Amino acid sequence: MENIEIAKIFHEIADLLEIKNENPFRVRSYRNAGHVIAELPENLKSIVENDEPILDEISGIGKSIHEKIVEIVKTGKCKFHDELLKELPPTILELLQVSGIGPKKVQLLYKELGIQSVSDLEKAAKAHKIHTLAGMGEKTEENILKAIENLKQSKGRFKLGIAMTYAVPLIEYLKNIDGVIHVSEAGSLRRRKETIGDIDILVACKKGSRVMDRFIAYPEVREVLAKGDTKSTVILRCGLQADVRVLDKKSYGAALQYFTGSKAHNIAIRERAKKMGLKVSEYGVFDEKTDKWIAGETEEDVYRAVGLPWIPPEIRENAGEIESALNDKLPHLIDVKDLKGDLHVHTTETDGASTLDEMVESAIKQGYEYIAITDHSKAVSIAHGLDEKRVLRQIEEIDKLNKRFTVYGSRFTVLKGIEVDIKADGSLDLDKDVLAKLDVVAAAVHSRFNMTEGEMTARIVKAISSGIVHIIAHPTGRLINERMPYAVNMTEVLRATKMHNVIMELNSYPDRLDLNDIHCKLAKEMGVMIAISTDSHSRFHLENIRFGIYTARRGWLEKKDVLNTMPLNKALKILKRK
């Protein structure tokens, strides 16, 4: 069982407990455990089987969680989870998939209207039964119906983070098969889209290699849909479909280009080839008149044959990349190794699962030069947000830590920061004099997501123009496949950030990826700088930075566009340019 499947059980326990209105600290304990487990670099099954005591060393995993992890690994089930499921209707958890519906609303809807499923919810909203409930209204009904429609459209789509969790080990498994020459993911996964329909994998191998036999015998396969000599399809235990195609080495590059897509990009390439008297397919580039094979062994050969340099997969969307390639203006896309630090992380001081020291130690292991500690402010009470006194105490603690680094000759620096709440009227949640003492003030919306576009835009622009905010964190508030972005005029927000020298965050947390790729490209075009940060709530979350990089690359971002690619002294100068 993969870590992500174990984490799902703990998240569901937290949801079920919250629906039952259980102790919020108990709920938080299970939810934090789910977050920690999902991001663990080591496989829990391996830990339990080989070195179980290590579990006690992981922050956020106490005795009760430890016991349940062992139970799940050994039996595939959790008795406590099963008991909770029996106490409530089996379909009630699916209500949480509707954007804007949290456990407390599920509890209210179930108790007052007997709503047990998304179908029940849709019928109640259409019958105008929901607006009569406390805290609800006609606008709530409208939003629920929109969210249900959005949910229907996203069905069958997996978040990139989940798809990568299953695709990477499968690809490594295939690479180790005798006779295999090349293996690569293709499709939307290779283009690093934020959601994935299925996993497409291409394999080039020597004659006689038993790729398909080994593929369908992969331990994570739940069902074999089709098996052939050149293509096989399976359903993995997580529900993802995986397709493997076996190709000749001679046509591997052409197939990789073709099956990577996008469809719009490929059509543009074929039209260009046609004008040159060529035709392009998954088998290669051919002379249209003689049908002579010209290229196809590598992608570079395919693009060269149609007069283009190789184009990175992330920007193959027919959104100007071919014109840029023709004019030698393709962007030098950012790489994870370009980053010098992370400007948005949390600790156990609020809702993090790792201490300040643990976060710093992990950042140093990442090879960073700096990290900004940005715990929540007091408005986020569920996260035990910091008030002014606690902010000042944390400043002292960080100052002491930095002095220790200086004494021991370390060049690492911990920046003093906060994720301050932007209140409904656009004011900030903490005193300006206290905020002025910090190196990084990241401001974010955590409430009242149902404001009109005009109201939300004015709210965020007011915070931007306060003269104290450095970064706008997770700027649209979305959770992929879970919560729609709130209504906001992004062009107006970006215009304000440009005017006031405020940075926009690309939040790398796999559920967020916010800013999205389109807004990243817009920010670049408007001259607005981006900070790619993880919003880490555990030392293991720092690894999520790669998902931010994927989105940044899809948004055409280069090293020069991103604040935290810069050395500390230069980054601080930009942050202080208020």
Secondary structure, DSSP 8 states (H G I E B T S, - for coil): --HHHHHHHHHHHHHHHHHTT--HHHHHHHHHHHHHHHH-SS-HHHHHHHHGGGGGGSTT--HHHHHHHHHHHHHS--HHHHHHHHHS-TTGGGGGGSTT--HHHHHHHHHHH---SHHHHHHHHHTT-GGGSTT--HHHHHHHHHHHHHHHHHTT-EEHHHHHHHHHHHHHHHHTSTTEEEEEE-HHHHTT-SEES-EEEEEEE-TT--HHHHHHT-TTEEEEEEE-SSEEEEEETTS-EEEEEEE-GGGHHHHHHHHH--HHHHHHHHHHHHHTTEEEETTEEEETTT--EEE-SSHHHHHHHTT-----GGG-SSSSHHHHHHTT----B--GGG--EEEEE--TTTT-SS-HHHHHHHHHHTT-SEEEE--BBTT-GGGT-B-HHHHHHHHHHHHHHHHHHHHTT---EEEEEEEEEB-TTS-BSS-HHHHTT-SEEEEE--S-TT--HHHHHHHHHHHHTTS---EE-STT--BTTTB------HHHHHHHHHHTT-EEEEE--TTT-BS-HHHHHHHHHHT--EEEE--BSSGGGGGGHHHHHHHHHHTT-BGGGBGGGS-HHHHHHHHT--
